[in-house]
């Protein structure tokens, strides 16, 4: 019991699905506030959110290549529903190109 309590005090989640859902909720709140899902490197309010979004992109890449990954169709849909961008560099390039055209 002491080990369980110690782990829970530092935020350990026993249910991985629940932990994923919590981060999704955090990202949804971020999106409501900032109107995008691209968490900046210096975002301090929820420090783990940047790493979580980076992990989603990595696991999605594996998923699309048919490699073992925790990414699922449910997760892909949930993220895309709020406008999650899978490839930031391509998205930034398209945005900058559009700005040049204006």
CORLINBEL-V719261 format. One record per residue. RES is the residue in one small letter. PHI is phi in radians with two decimals (NA if undefined). OMEGA is omega in radians with two decimals (none if undefined). Layout:
res: {RES;RES}
phi: {PHI;PHI}
omega: {OMEGA;OMEGA}
This chain:
res: {x;x;x;x;x;x;x;x;x;x;x;x;x;x;x;x;x;x;x;x;x;x;x;x;x;x;x;x;x;x;x;x;x;x;x;x;x;x;x;x;x;x;x;x;x;x;x;x;x;x;x;x;x;x;x;x;x;x;x;x;x;x;x;x;x;x;x;x;x;x;x;x;x;x;x;x;x;x;x;x;x;x;x;x;x;x;x;x;x;x;x;x;x;x;x;x;x;x;x;x;x;x}
phi: {NA;-1.12;-1.18;-1.05;-1.06;-1.07;-1.15;-1.16;-1.13;-1.67;1.60;-1.09;-1.91;-1.38;-1.82;-1.07;-1.08;-1.11;-1.11;-1.09;-1.11;-1.10;-1.15;-1.06;-1.04;-1.07;-1.18;-1.10;-1.14;-1.01;-1.09;-1.05;-1.36;-1.88;1.17;-2.76;-2.01;-1.60;-1.16;-1.29;-1.06;-1.71;-1.25;-1.78;-1.06;-2.31;-0.97;-1.34;-1.17;-1.05;-1.09;-1.11;-1.15;-1.12;-1.14;-1.08;-1.14;-1.14;-1.23;-1.14;-1.05;-1.08;-1.00;-1.22;-1.61;1.34;-1.62;-1.01;-2.81;-1.35;-1.19;-2.31;-1.00;-1.04;-1.15;-1.01;-1.09;-1.07;-1.25;-1.16;-1.05;-1.78;1.51;-1.13;-1.73;-1.37;-2.06;-1.14;-1.15;-1.15;-1.13;-1.11;-1.06;-1.10;-1.11;-1.13;-1.08;-1.06;-1.14;-1.15;-1.24;-1.29}
omega: {-3.13;3.13;3.11;-3.14;3.13;3.12;-3.13;3.11;3.12;3.03;3.13;3.13;-3.12;-3.12;-3.08;3.13;3.13;3.12;3.12;3.14;3.11;3.11;3.08;3.08;3.10;-3.14;3.09;3.09;3.08;-3.13;3.12;-3.08;-3.00;3.09;3.04;-3.11;-3.09;-3.07;-3.13;-3.12;-3.09;3.14;-3.01;-3.06;3.10;-3.01;-3.09;-3.09;3.11;-3.12;3.14;3.14;3.10;3.11;3.12;3.12;3.13;-3.11;3.08;3.13;3.08;-3.13;-3.11;3.10;3.12;-3.14;3.12;-3.06;3.05;3.12;-3.13;3.06;3.11;-3.12;3.10;-3.12;-3.12;-3.14;-3.13;3.14;3.14;3.06;3.13;-3.14;-3.10;-3.09;-3.07;-3.09;3.11;3.13;3.12;3.14;3.14;3.13;-3.13;3.09;3.08;3.11;3.11;-3.13;-3.09;none}
